[in-house]
Amino acid sequence: MKGSSVNLSKRLEAVKDTVKPCDVSLDIGCDHGYVSIALVKEKVAGKVICLDINEGPLKAAQRNVCEAGVSDSIDLRLSDGFEKVTADDKPDSVIIAGMGGRLTASILDGGKDIVKNLSQLVLEPQSEIEVVRAKVRELGFHIEKEKFLTERGKFYFIIDAVPGRANSTWDEEFYDKYSKYLIETKDMGYKEYVLKSLEKFEGYQRSIKDVKNGDLMGKIEELKKVIDLIEK
Ligand SMILES: C[S@@+](CC[C@H](N)C(=O)[O-])C[C@H]1O[C@@H](n2cnc3c(N)ncnc32)[C@H](O)[C@@H]1O
């Protein structure tokens, strides 16, 4: 861990690379603290406040922080979401990675008073991404960029959100589900992922033969629309 960089997984490297240079970042659900350690070592953040609801992960983070020699730049706090963050901390950004989409959205909601003054949200929800995209919008932010990546057979979405509403009249429900950014940027990794999902759902449809399943057919139509939009 000593030296200028930390060995991160592809997912955590992408989360870290999304954080913009800042004075203070928050890492909620920091667990091991690896992203925070890399951020201060690489001088992307002057300071990181690492928060976790459980003592075990926080102790592990403390050991890693000490070992990396960055104790002066990392503040560790036992906290449910934003609970132990105050305006006096003057945070610029927040990272919430590796949690379910609903939990990520509810943490953001619970920290509204802090969130409204942040200049960046870096979010990597592991399920129900559409709930997080909708919450980002509800909190007055919009998705500036989004990364799609696969690692060891799993796929991940990393949301980079900034303050301000997107100037558009698009079908929000559809794009919350399927990512306006990844469609518009014609992300080929994402297209492959959508094609595989389409194959899977068409396989289900074939297996139930003549039985008409409205939800399944609706899903297939939506996935075909995503492919068409990417290919446009
Ligand atoms: C799966 S780990 C993800 C760790 C790391 N962020 C990553 O992406 O690898 C989730 C962490 O979030 C913590 N956690 C869960 N709910 C939380 C909450 N409401 N507030 C703060 N931390 C929370 C857990 O204790 C755990 O350490």
Ligand as a Chemical Component Dictionary entry (heavy atoms), coordinates in Angstrom:
data_LIG
# 
_chem_comp.id                   LIG 
_chem_comp.type                 NON-POLYMER 
_chem_comp.pdbx_formal_charge   0 
_chem_comp.three_letter_code    LIG 
# 
loop_
_chem_comp_atom.comp_id 
_chem_comp_atom.atom_id 
_chem_comp_atom.alt_atom_id 
_chem_comp_atom.type_symbol 
_chem_comp_atom.charge 
_chem_comp_atom.model_Cartn_x 
_chem_comp_atom.model_Cartn_y 
_chem_comp_atom.model_Cartn_z 
_chem_comp_atom.pdbx_ordinal 
LIG C1  C1  C 0  -20.396 -3.707 -0.162 1  
LIG S1  S1  S 1  -19.586 -2.547 0.787  2  
LIG C2  C2  C 0  -18.960 -1.456 -0.468 3  
LIG C3  C3  C 0  -17.664 -0.870 -0.069 4  
LIG C4  C4  C 0  -17.019 0.086  -1.054 5  
LIG N1  N1  N 0  -17.711 1.341  -1.113 6  
LIG C5  C5  C 0  -16.896 -0.535 -2.425 7  
LIG O1  O1  O 0  -17.535 -0.059 -3.352 8  
LIG O2  O2  O -1 -16.151 -1.528 -2.550 9  
LIG C6  C6  C 0  -20.861 -1.594 1.526  10 
LIG C7  C7  C 0  -20.411 -0.855 2.780  11 
LIG O3  O3  O 0  -21.424 0.094  3.105  12 
LIG C8  C8  C 0  -21.637 0.087  4.491  13 
LIG N2  N2  N 0  -22.991 0.629  4.708  14 
LIG C9  C9  C 0  -24.182 0.019  4.490  15 
LIG N3  N3  N 0  -25.198 0.852  4.787  16 
LIG C10 C10 C 0  -24.637 2.025  5.173  17 
LIG C11 C11 C 0  -25.166 3.263  5.622  18 
LIG N4  N4  N 0  -26.485 3.481  5.731  19 
LIG N5  N5  N 0  -24.307 4.256  5.948  20 
LIG C12 C12 C 0  -22.969 4.057  5.868  21 
LIG N6  N6  N 0  -22.417 2.891  5.477  22 
LIG C13 C13 C 0  -23.224 1.901  5.118  23 
LIG C14 C14 C 0  -21.408 -1.350 4.909  24 
LIG O4  O4  O 0  -21.066 -1.466 6.263  25 
LIG C15 C15 C 0  -20.243 -1.759 3.980  26 
LIG O5  O5  O 0  -18.996 -1.521 4.576  27 
# 
loop_
_chem_comp_bond.comp_id 
_chem_comp_bond.atom_id_1 
_chem_comp_bond.atom_id_2 
_chem_comp_bond.value_order 
_chem_comp_bond.pdbx_ordinal 
LIG C1  S1  SING 1  
LIG S1  C2  SING 2  
LIG S1  C6  SING 3  
LIG C2  C3  SING 4  
LIG C3  C4  SING 5  
LIG C4  N1  SING 6  
LIG C4  C5  SING 7  
LIG C5  O1  DOUB 8  
LIG C5  O2  SING 9  
LIG C6  C7  SING 10 
LIG C7  O3  SING 11 
LIG C7  C15 SING 12 
LIG O3  C8  SING 13 
LIG C8  N2  SING 14 
LIG C8  C14 SING 15 
LIG N2  C9  SING 16 
LIG N2  C13 SING 17 
LIG C9  N3  DOUB 18 
LIG N3  C10 SING 19 
LIG C10 C11 SING 20 
LIG C10 C13 DOUB 21 
LIG C11 N4  SING 22 
LIG C11 N5  DOUB 23 
LIG N5  C12 SING 24 
LIG C12 N6  DOUB 25 
LIG N6  C13 SING 26 
LIG C14 O4  SING 27 
LIG C14 C15 SING 28 
LIG C15 O5  SING 29 
# 
